[in-house]
Amino acid sequence: MFRKSKIEPVEKVKIVERYLAGEIGIQQAGKELGVDHHSIRNWISIYQYDGPTGLFNQPKNKSYSKDLKISAINDYLNGEGSLQDICTKYGIRSHRQLSDWIKVYNSGGILKTSTGGAYMKKAKNTTLDERLKIVTDCLANDKNYGAMALKYDCSYQQVRNWVIRYEKMGQAGLEDRRGRRIASLPSRTPEEELRDKIAELERRNLDLQMENDLLKKVRELERRGRYL
């Protein structure tokens, strides 16, 4: 059971220094102070970046620049360290904060320049030629999705999805088929071919059902006419 009372800065410094001296593990440190191991890791990162004073002066809403956020995100996405490693490198006070930035960035969001937040925007609209150019550039740069997202003002997830579809289906995979009637364009994969066949059968079945309903209605009207 974790205690809810506030941990004094001096206690944080002592426990971090004991950990750095190899006297105690993170799990044990958390048990001694009644906090989870994530808190201990955050204190360690702050101590390593700002020194002991960083644990005495912890602003409630620390400000981070947009450039710092993007650099931290790219380092993580490019495999240059764990969440905690990146937080230590850039002085980010919580790995959860970095994780939130990454989620927003990957889903096409915009990172605020001031305090630690972010907000969402619609995915960037692109033409087929633009998507092809981005994918070609990305493949030529070892699939560095983060760098391409920054270069072309797209989201990381957009670039990644385009590359995956291009590798699977070629240029046809980059076509934007939203709003197009199913089967109005040639199938690009066996899955799409099966989907189109099913949709065509459903359409034919619906047409037959409508014809039968109409025929029943006509016969009903004719039957009533005989008895007028």
C-alpha positions in Angstrom: 0.0 0.0 0.0 1.5 3.3 -1.1 1.3 6.2 1.3 -0.3 9.4 0.1 1.6 11.9 2.2 4.0 14.3 0.5 7.6 13.1 0.2 10.0 15.8 1.4 12.7 16.8 -1.1 15.5 15.8 1.3 14.1 12.2 1.4 14.0 12.1 -2.4 17.6 13.2 -2.6 18.7 10.6 0.0 16.9 7.7 -1.6 18.3 8.6 -5.1 21.8 8.9 -3.8 21.5 5.5 -2.1 20.3 4.1 -5.4 23.2 5.7 -7.3 25.7 4.4 -4.8 24.4 0.8 -5.3 23.0 0.5 -1.8 19.4 -0.1 -2.8 17.3 -1.1 -5.8 14.4 0.8 -7.3 11.7 -1.6 -6.0 13.1 -1.5 -2.5 13.4 2.3 -2.6 9.8 2.6 -3.6 8.7 0.3 -0.7 10.7 2.3 1.8 9.0 5.6 0.8 5.6 4.1 -0.1 5.7 5.2 -3.8 5.7 3.3 -7.0 8.9 2.6 -8.9 8.0 5.1 -11.7 8.3 7.9 -9.1 11.7 6.7 -8.1 12.9 6.6 -11.7 11.6 10.1 -12.3 13.5 11.4 -9.3 16.7 9.7 -10.5 16.3 11.4 -14.0 15.8 14.8 -12.4 18.8 14.3 -10.1 21.0 13.2 -13.0 19.9 16.2 -15.1 19.6 19.0 -12.6 21.5 17.7 -9.6 20.1 17.5 -6.0 18.6 21.0 -6.4 16.3 19.8 -9.1 14.4 17.8 -6.4 14.0 20.8 -4.2 12.7 23.1 -6.9 10.1 21.3 -8.9 7.7 23.7 -10.7 4.2 22.4 -11.0 4.0 23.1 -14.8 7.5 23.0 -16.3 7.7 24.5 -19.7 9.2 22.6 -22.7 9.9 24.0 -26.1 8.4 22.4 -29.2 11.9 21.6 -30.5 12.8 19.8 -27.3 9.6 17.7 -27.5 10.2 16.8 -31.1 13.9 15.9 -30.5 12.9 13.7 -27.5 10.2 12.0 -29.5 12.5 11.3 -32.5 15.2 10.0 -30.3 12.7 7.5 -28.7 11.1 6.5 -32.0 14.6 6.0 -33.5 15.5 3.6 -30.7 18.1 5.8 -29.0 16.9 4.9 -25.5 14.1 4.0 -23.2 11.5 6.5 -22.1 13.5 7.0 -18.9 16.7 7.4 -20.9 15.2 10.1 -23.1 13.7 11.9 -20.1 17.1 11.9 -18.4 18.8 13.2 -21.5 16.3 16.1 -22.0 15.4 16.9 -18.4 11.8 15.8 -18.8 10.3 15.3 -15.4 8.0 12.4 -16.2 8.2 9.5 -18.6 4.4 9.6 -18.7 4.6 13.1 -20.1 7.0 11.9 -22.9 4.7 8.9 -23.6 1.7 11.3 -24.0 3.7 13.5 -26.5 4.6 10.4 -28.5 0.9 9.2 -28.6 -0.3 12.6 -29.8 2.6 12.9 -32.3 1.9 9.5 -33.8 -1.8 10.1 -34.2 -1.3 13.4 -36.1 -1.5 15.8 -33.2 0.3 19.1 -32.6 2.6 19.7 -29.7 2.3 22.9 -27.9 5.3 25.2 -27.6 4.7 26.2 -23.9 3.7 23.9 -21.1 3.6 20.1 -21.4 0.4 19.6 -23.4 -0.7 18.8 -26.9 -3.8 19.0 -29.0 -5.2 17.1 -31.9 -5.6 18.2 -35.6 -6.9 16.5 -38.7 -4.4 14.4 -40.6 -2.7 16.3 -43.4 -4.4 16.0 -46.8 -2.0 14.9 -49.6 -2.1 14.0 -53.2 -1.0 10.6 -54.6 2.2 12.2 -56.0 3.0 13.8 -52.6 2.5 10.5 -50.8 4.7 8.7 -53.4 7.4 11.3 -52.9 7.3 11.0 -49.1 7.4 7.2 -49.3 10.3 7.2 -51.7 12.3 9.6 -49.6 11.5 7.6 -46.4 12.7 4.3 -48.0 15.9 6.1 -49.2 16.5 7.2 -45.6 16.2 3.8 -43.8 12.5 4.3 -43.0 13.2 7.2 -40.7 9.5 8.0 -40.1 10.1 10.7 -37.6 12.4 12.7 -39.8 10.1 12.4 -42.8 7.1 13.5 -40.7 9.0 16.6 -39.7 10.3 17.3 -43.2 6.9 17.0 -44.9 4.7 18.2 -42.0 2.9 14.9 -41.7 2.3 12.7 -38.7 4.6 9.8 -37.9 1.7 7.4 -38.2 0.7 8.7 -41.7 4.2 8.2 -43.1 4.5 4.7 -41.5 1.1 3.6 -42.9 2.0 4.9 -46.4 5.3 3.0 -46.4 3.6 -0.3 -45.2 0.9 0.0 -47.9 3.4 0.9 -50.6 5.6 -2.2 -49.7 2.5 -4.4 -49.8 0.7 -3.1 -52.8 3.0 -0.8 -54.7 1.8 2.6 -55.9 -1.8 1.4 -55.9 -1.5 1.2 -52.1 -1.2 4.9 -51.9 -4.5 5.6 -53.7 -7.1 7.4 -51.6 -10.2 5.4 -52.0 -12.3 7.0 -49.3 -15.8 7.8 -50.5 -15.4 5.6 -53.6 -18.0 2.9 -54.2 -16.7 -0.6 -53.5 -15.7 -2.4 -56.8 -15.5 0.9 -58.7 -11.7 0.5 -58.7 -9.7 -2.6 -59.4 -8.8 -4.8 -56.4 -5.2 -4.3 -55.1 -4.9 -7.4 -52.9 -6.6 -10.8 -52.5 -8.4 -9.4 -49.4 -9.8 -6.5 -51.4 -10.9 -8.8 -54.2 -12.8 -11.0 -51.7 -14.3 -7.9 -50.1 -15.4 -6.6 -53.5 -17.0 -9.9 -54.5 -18.9 -10.1 -51.2 -20.1 -6.5 -51.7 -21.2 -7.2 -55.2 -23.2 -10.3 -54.1 -24.8 -8.2 -51.4 -25.7 -5.5 -53.9 -27.2 -8.1 -56.3 -29.1 -9.7 -53.4 -30.5 -6.3 -52.4 -31.5 -5.5 -56.0 -33.4 -8.9 -56.2 -35.1 -8.2 -52.9 -36.3 -4.8 -54.1 -37.6 -6.3 -57.4 -39.5 -9.0 -55.4 -41.0 -6.4 -53.1 -42.1 -4.3 -56.0 -43.6 -7.3 -57.8 -45.5 -8.2 -54.6 -46.8 -4.7 -54.3 -48.0 -4.7 -58.0 -49.7 -8.1 -57.5 -51.4 -6.8 -54.4 -52.7 -3.7 -56.2 -53.9 -5.9 -59.1 -55.7 -8.2 -56.6 -57.4 -5.3 -54.9 -58.5 -3.9 -58.3 -60.4 -7.1 -59.1 -62.7 -6.7 -56.1 -63.5 -3.0 -56.5 
